């Protein structure tokens, strides 16, 4: 009696835990989405709120299948849940392998993503704050150099640009002068028109991409610790996925074996049963198995 119930309720508890986590992700994503300004331009690659909602919703549906299938002993639902989990696990492994083998391609994609963020600066308040934080933290400006800001509509360096910030850079690119107590948000105006040597006295001219890469290489211990933490978290998730896959497979086999024994015992009055049939939630499979 304990064998089947242990498998069944362990699978249910694991699925229920991730189901609750997915609900929290959806709630946080919706709250962040509502809290944003209405005129924000959203894209999946730069909008964390939308990403949380999408990931949380997918996780919610998958774990609901696991909870329902485990509790109702529904083999068809458990098979669907099992198939989806295997597919997700394979995709995770494939993504890790691709990321390791195609590091250069990932760098190019990262550069394009950062350039896209530069172009959308001023359109998304959260994105603007993130870029300003990165540029001040790493003392950099733009992607490759400070002239990348000419790709932005507001900072584009052309005679036809009516913006007051034309040929300038954001204030987060500015070098903090000694004894400066008041933030000068206009310190980056016109910096793209100056020579590199002259501009470097007032703004950071190095790009953020190479600056972050260089910082990573000089802080290997810290980066290694963060990476190890993320890998440990990913490993825990993968272990839970493998456990749920194994438990679902065992429960499916157990239900099929009990069903086969019942069909043998009722050969004279056998009724065809579809694979989508499920047993009551508290069916005692152990007693039925021991009788066979």
Secondary structure as GFF3:
##gff-version 3
##sequence-region A 1 292
A	DSSP	alpha_helix	2	35	.	.	.	ID=ss1
A	DSSP	alpha_helix	48	72	.	.	.	ID=ss2
A	DSSP	alpha_helix	75	101	.	.	.	ID=ss3
A	DSSP	alpha_helix	103	119	.	.	.	ID=ss4
A	DSSP	alpha_helix	125	138	.	.	.	ID=ss5
A	DSSP	three_ten_helix	146	151	.	.	.	ID=ss6
A	DSSP	three_ten_helix	171	173	.	.	.	ID=ss7
A	DSSP	three_ten_helix	191	193	.	.	.	ID=ss8
A	DSSP	alpha_helix	196	199	.	.	.	ID=ss9
A	DSSP	alpha_helix	208	218	.	.	.	ID=ss10
A	DSSP	alpha_helix	220	265	.	.	.	ID=ss11
A	DSSP	alpha_helix	285	291	.	.	.	ID=ss12
###
